[in-house]
Amino acid sequence: MGLGLSVFILGSALCGLAHSMNVLILARLLQGAGGGGSGLLGSIIISDVVPLRSRALLNGVSSVCWATGAGLGGVYGGLVADALGWRWAFLLQLPVLACVMAGLLWLVEYEVEGQEKGGKVWDAVKHRLDWWGSGLLVTSIGALVFALAFKTNESLPWSHPLVYLTLLLSLLSLILFVLVESRTSEPVLSLRLLRSVHIAAIAWSSFLASAATIALGLFFPMLLQIVRGNSASGAGMHLIPTTISGALGGVLSGFYIRTTGKYYHLIVLLCTLQALPCFLLALVGRHTWELLTWVVLMPQGFGGSGYNGSTFIAMLSSVRRADIALVTSIAFLFRSCGQVVGMALSSAIQQSVLERELEQRISGVDAGFIVAQVRRNASSILDLPMMQRASSLSSYATSLHAVFLANGLLALIATGLVLFMKEFPLAETLGEEMEDSKLEEAYEGEEMSAL
């Protein structure tokens, strides 16, 4: 965890000091890698020391922290960007992150399997890491993102080498990834566990739900700022109600699972709530009732926070304790990959629809220049003459509505997939969890039924 947090701190510092877009992209890559690693290890540690039924409430508390940070982060970023500039939104995080690092080193003591007393974690795990699998997965997803970017952002045809070669690289890397994972003793993605219908249904539902909701955090503020004319800080303030609903969703869903020991119907409800705001946002325009823009994301905040924690418990409920790390990796991997692919797909849809709408609405000798300028920098709309500005705003709103509708469709498919999961018993104590023969029989039956 210390290593992951260190990488995140380094990425944050580089973001604040970045002198070019390429450096900023690299810094954001480091932030994602460090933050993802720290979050994954934190969940594994919690899962290893807390009984499954109580884990639901603890995950709910974690969801409160996540939702609060995500919601207030938008407010903080908007206020700092308006007052001091965007660089300080990253640099002012460093003292807080240093305090977190100090607390981590002081309070968290956890030994991994194979680690000698007082020995280094790296010496115990370096030979067990799936380097080839991780590299091929990153290559596959990265190549796919680049292919979509070349096709939409750069307007290159499918026949262009940069498009079809990156797509081919993505496909080949994915095939090699599956082959490597099927032969690796400790894979980054356990294909054995994915043979379970229960785990596969939840994993792919998480992938699609993450793909559907990740773009809301980017395109909803853009709708407020570009289409409705809000400031950056004003757009950030609109996320506060979503933060509150997210905190409630995480705690209440965790309390429900801890009290009843059930999760099936809860997860179906929470997943459905995630889809609702996507379709509502497709109705929001420049003159929409202001109150709606403050509450429209609240169902997604409530549903998303509870859904992530509840599906994680549902996955853990179906495996042996020895497989906790593997199933945690599956949960985080599918969620993270869904976010990356979802953001790339949403951006591709937005750019494609925006280009088509602008070409239909903007005319004149400088139409091509205006279209290119608006696609690259949305704020340039504000500098256009009145008539062209109105046409551009309408085009931009249409492109965002297309993204929201596509995300809503993905969320509905995610809801359909969770209908295939099963209800497994939740242990109330660690001893019961390790000795529960009923769970073992249920696990064996589920695994065999999926072969």
Buried (B, 14 or more C-beta within 10 A) or exposed (E): BEEBBBBBBBBBBBBBEBEEEEEBEBBBBBBBBBBBBBBBBBBBBBBBEBBBBBBBBBBBBBBBEBBBEBBBBBBBBBBBBBEEEBBBBBBBBEEEBEEBBEEBEEEEEEEBEEBEEEEEBEEBBEEEEBEBBBBBBBBBBBBBBBBBBBBBBEBBEEEBEBBBBBBEBBBBBBEBBBEBBEEBEBBBBBEEBBBBBBBBBBBBBBBBBBBBBBBBBEBBBBBBBBBBEBBBBBBBBBBBBBBBBBBBBBBBBBEBBBEEBEBBEBBBBBBBBBBBBBBBBBEBBEEBEEEEBBBBBBBBBBBBBBBBBBBBBBBBBBBBBEBBBBBBBBBBBBBBBBBBBBBBBBBBBBBBBBBBBBEEBBEEEEBEEBBBBBBEEBEBBEEBEEEBBBBBBBBBBBBBBBBBBBBBBBBBBBBBBBEEBBBBBBBBEBEBBEEBEEBEEBBEEBBEEBE
